[in-house]
Amino acid sequence: MTEVLLAARGVVKSYGNSPALRGVTVDVGEGEIVAVTGPSGCGKSTLLYCLSGIMRPDAGEISYRGARLDTRRESERSALRRGDFGVLFQFGQLVAELPAVDNVALPLLLRGTRRREARSAAMVWLDRLGVADVARDLPGEMSGGQAQRVALGRALVTEPHVLFADEPTGALDTLTGEAVLGHIVRVVREQGTAVVLVTHEATVAAHADREVALRDGMLDPTGLGFPMASPAAVGAGPAAAGPRHARTSGR
Ligand code: ADP
């Protein structure tokens, strides 16, 4: 692996009495695409929230560029998120009242970039992602795939070192999802951006350099997120024999 950029060490996190992560250790290298996989409820999103500093673990450590992240104050963690991290969720969470170009420009404006400069950088990203033609459209006027590409532009306009993507194609049909993933992979490779890609779909994980499989809040001891790939997936239960791509939740 290349130099470690982001690391979780023995991360434990519970919601009240229900454990979500029970001691997870993961490294993400510079420019590496790491898929975090596993069935719904296994702790993927919680791991993403901990790695990105959105959430503090109950125990264990998160470090970024060799320095502890989880012990920093919320203001410092959110400054880091604005500067070094980009996030992309299942639904792009675009601002409904703003046209695409202003949605993409927003993170730059929040950093104090002048409006004209921010809009022109946003246009470059829309063009790179093949959605320059919707620059003046509101999110409600775009297709799901266009909206997700605009959201990707917004996540990358600040040129982050890490992109956190939580089921980024989960709301799209297979073909549109593949196209959006193709854009994600192409631009992060061009930029050298590392990606933490949360998914429960093997076809999505196949785009990653490496897969970290979770099961019940721990690293899957088989090391394989998709049980069909492993005849040795002991105790995986009858669901393991089902279709691998079946959506098990509405996430
Ligand atoms: P995944 O992303 O793999 O679906 P999550 O990280 O969302 O898993 O959830 C892990 C576990 O924590 C699940 O059992 C889920 O029900 C629980 N959980 C997640 N968020 C909350 C919450 N806000 N309050 C209580 N339990 C939660």
Residues whose N, C-alpha, C, O or C-beta is under 5 A from the ligand:
A	BS01	ADP	Y15 P19 A20 P39 S40 G41 C42 G43 K44 S45 T46
